[in-house]
Amino acid sequence: MIQPLAYVHPSARIADNVVIDPFVTIHADVEIAEGTHVMSGAVIFRGARIGKNCRIFPGASIGAIPQDLKFDGEETLTIIGDNTTVREYVTINKGTKALGYTKVGSNVLLMAYVHLAHDCVVGDYAILANNVQVAGHVSIGEWAILGGAALVHQFVKIGKHAMISGGSLVRKDVPPYTKAAREPLSYEGVNSIGLRRRGFNNEKIGEIQDIYRTLFVKSSNTTKALALIEAAFAPTNERDEIIAFIQDSDRGVMKGYLSK
């Protein structure tokens, strides 16, 4: 149902049972799948691809051009998965030629005033609380939680199941399964409560804790710590993911307990 006071470009592809409230603006080359509700005052720009059963709240801006002086008008996308909620005044910029898209997964919650810059990728089930500000080229893993007003530097990687405290300045990569807080951002332990809620048993959580004790508590050298982890722990999906994340980190990972 499209209200008569909404503007929908004739070339936009809107599923039959999408609800579009008054004073919504939807530009050309937009696709919105079935069951989605776009509320008053939201603006959806060219190149947006929005999945099923999403809720786009008033004032949201999806797919505007990047705040990047290198952007030269190239055709890029903004992709949002199914069952994702975009609250009031969230801004999601489209990609640049560097990646070609900005992508938000399925079942994601972006609370009010979140900003996602160009070429970011947000995994399924992630939660970004009010006023989280994410610079360009950031990767956020599935089930990650960012507390309110966290600020994320460009090119940072945040691993899946990580939890970052509100007001944090995230300048370094945050490995999977961890909690991060303090200034400068530091390891605060494993996100054990979140992992239990998602079906991880005590044995698996203990394994993850022991790996991070080796990395952040027992060792002052990352290369040495990774060698110890590979030698001391049998291969598992979690062990291998942690090792690969740290090896692939371009910005370096956050500080550990004993770092000064």
C-alpha positions in Angstrom: 0.0 0.0 0.0 1.5 3.3 -1.1 0.0 6.4 0.4 -0.9 9.1 -2.2 1.3 11.7 -0.4 4.4 9.6 -0.9 6.7 10.0 -3.9 7.8 6.8 -5.5 9.8 7.0 -8.8 8.1 5.1 -11.6 11.1 2.9 -12.1 11.3 1.8 -8.4 10.4 -1.9 -8.0 8.1 -2.2 -5.0 6.6 -5.5 -3.9 2.8 -5.6 -3.7 2.4 -5.7 0.0 5.0 -3.1 1.0 3.6 -0.3 3.1 4.8 3.2 2.2 3.6 6.0 4.5 2.9 9.6 3.5 5.9 11.9 2.8 8.2 9.1 2.0 10.6 9.7 -1.0 11.8 6.7 -3.0 14.1 7.4 -5.9 14.8 5.5 -9.2 16.5 2.1 -9.2 15.3 1.1 -5.8 14.0 -2.4 -4.9 11.9 -3.1 -1.8 10.8 -6.7 -1.1 7.6 -7.9 0.4 6.4 -7.0 3.9 8.6 -4.0 4.4 7.2 -0.8 6.0 8.7 2.5 5.1 7.5 5.2 7.5 6.9 9.0 7.0 9.8 11.1 6.2 12.2 8.4 5.2 14.2 8.9 2.0 15.5 5.9 0.0 18.0 6.9 -2.8 19.1 5.3 -6.0 20.7 1.9 -5.8 19.0 0.8 -2.6 18.1 -2.9 -2.3 15.9 -3.6 0.7 14.9 -7.1 1.8 11.7 -8.6 3.2 9.9 -7.5 6.4 12.2 -4.6 7.2 11.0 -1.6 9.2 12.4 1.8 8.1 11.4 4.5 10.7 10.8 8.2 10.2 13.7 10.3 9.0 15.9 7.5 7.9 18.2 8.1 4.9 19.3 5.1 2.9 21.6 5.1 0.0 22.7 8.8 -0.2 26.0 9.5 -1.8 29.1 9.0 0.4 30.7 11.8 2.3 33.9 11.0 0.5 35.6 13.5 -1.9 36.9 10.6 -4.0 33.3 9.6 -4.9 32.8 10.4 -8.6 29.2 9.5 -9.2 29.8 5.8 -9.9 26.8 3.5 -9.8 27.0 1.6 -6.5 24.5 -0.1 -4.1 23.1 0.0 -0.6 22.0 -3.5 0.4 19.8 -4.3 3.4 18.8 -7.9 4.3 15.6 -9.3 5.5 13.9 -8.5 8.9 16.2 -5.5 9.6 15.1 -2.5 11.6 16.4 1.0 10.8 15.3 3.4 13.5 14.7 7.1 13.4 17.3 9.3 11.5 19.7 6.5 10.7 21.9 7.4 7.8 23.4 4.7 5.5 25.6 5.9 2.7 26.0 3.9 -0.5 29.3 2.3 -1.5 32.1 3.7 -3.7 34.1 2.0 -6.4 36.4 0.7 -3.7 33.9 -2.0 -2.8 30.8 -1.2 -4.8 28.3 -1.4 -2.0 27.4 -0.8 1.6 25.8 -3.9 3.1 23.7 -4.4 6.2 22.7 -8.1 6.9 19.5 -9.7 8.0 17.9 -9.3 11.4 20.1 -6.3 12.2 19.0 -3.5 14.6 20.3 0.0 13.9 19.0 2.3 16.6 18.3 6.0 16.3 20.9 8.3 14.8 23.3 5.5 13.7 25.6 6.5 10.8 27.0 3.9 8.5 29.5 5.4 6.0 30.4 4.0 2.6 31.7 0.5 1.9 30.8 -0.8 5.4 29.6 -4.4 5.9 27.4 -5.3 8.9 26.8 -9.0 9.6 23.5 -10.6 10.4 22.0 -10.1 13.9 24.3 -7.2 14.8 23.0 -4.4 17.0 24.3 -0.9 16.8 22.8 1.2 19.7 21.8 4.9 19.5 24.3 7.3 18.0 26.9 4.8 16.9 29.0 6.4 14.2 30.9 4.2 11.8 33.4 5.5 9.3 34.0 4.1 5.9 35.3 0.6 5.0 34.4 -0.9 8.4 33.5 -4.6 8.8 31.2 -5.6 11.7 30.7 -9.3 12.2 27.4 -11.1 12.9 25.9 -10.9 16.4 28.3 -8.0 17.3 26.9 -5.4 19.7 28.1 -1.8 19.8 27.0 0.3 22.7 25.6 3.8 22.3 27.7 6.6 21.0 30.6 4.3 20.0 32.9 5.8 17.3 34.5 3.5 14.9 37.6 4.5 12.8 37.7 3.8 9.1 39.0 0.3 8.0 38.4 -1.2 11.5 37.3 -4.8 11.7 35.0 -6.0 14.5 34.7 -9.7 14.9 31.5 -11.7 15.3 30.0 -12.0 18.8 32.1 -9.0 20.0 30.6 -6.5 22.4 31.9 -2.9 22.6 31.0 -0.6 25.5 29.1 2.6 24.9 31.1 5.7 24.2 34.2 3.7 23.1 36.7 5.1 20.6 37.3 2.1 18.3 40.7 2.7 16.6 41.9 -0.9 16.5 40.4 -4.2 15.4 38.3 -6.0 17.9 38.7 -9.8 17.7 35.6 -12.2 17.7 34.0 -13.3 20.9 35.5 -10.5 23.0 34.3 -7.6 25.2 36.0 -4.3 24.7 36.0 -1.2 26.9 38.2 1.6 28.5 40.4 4.2 26.8 42.4 3.3 24.9 40.1 0.4 23.9 41.2 -2.8 25.7 40.3 -6.4 26.1 37.8 -6.9 28.9 37.3 -10.6 28.7 35.2 -12.9 26.6 31.5 -12.1 25.8 30.5 -15.2 27.8 26.9 -14.1 28.5 26.2 -13.3 24.8 27.8 -16.6 23.8 25.7 -18.6 26.2 22.6 -16.9 24.9 23.6 -18.1 21.4 24.1 -21.7 22.4 27.8 -21.9 23.2 28.4 -24.4 26.0 30.8 -23.9 28.9 33.5 -26.1 27.3 33.6 -24.0 24.2 33.5 -20.7 26.1 36.4 -22.0 28.3 38.4 -22.8 25.2 37.9 -19.3 23.8 38.9 -17.8 27.2 42.1 -19.8 27.3 43.0 -18.7 23.8 42.6 -15.1 24.7 44.5 -15.5 28.0 47.4 -16.7 25.9 47.1 -13.7 23.5 46.2 -10.9 25.9 47.4 -11.9 29.3 50.3 -14.3 29.1 52.1 -12.9 26.0 53.4 -9.5 25.1 54.2 -10.4 21.5 51.4 -11.2 19.1 53.5 -13.3 16.8 54.7 -15.4 19.7 51.2 -15.7 21.1 49.8 -17.0 17.8 52.5 -19.6 17.7 51.7 -20.7 21.2 48.0 -20.9 20.4 48.6 -23.0 17.4 50.8 -25.4 19.4 48.7 -25.6 22.5 45.1 -25.7 21.2 43.6 -28.3 18.9 42.1 -26.9 15.6 38.5 -25.8 16.0 36.4 -23.4 14.1 36.8 -20.8 16.9 40.5 -21.2 17.3 41.1 -20.9 13.6 38.8 -17.9 13.2 40.6 -16.1 16.0 44.0 -16.8 14.5 42.9 -15.8 11.0 41.3 -12.6 12.3 44.5 -11.5 14.0 46.8 -12.5 11.1 44.5 -10.5 8.7 44.4 -7.4 10.9 45.8 -4.4 9.0 45.3 -1.8 11.8 46.4 -4.2 14.6 44.1 -5.5 17.4 43.1 -3.7 20.6 45.3 -3.7 23.7 45.3 -6.5 26.2 45.1 -6.4 30.0 48.7 -5.7 30.7 49.4 -3.3 27.9 50.4 0.2 28.9 
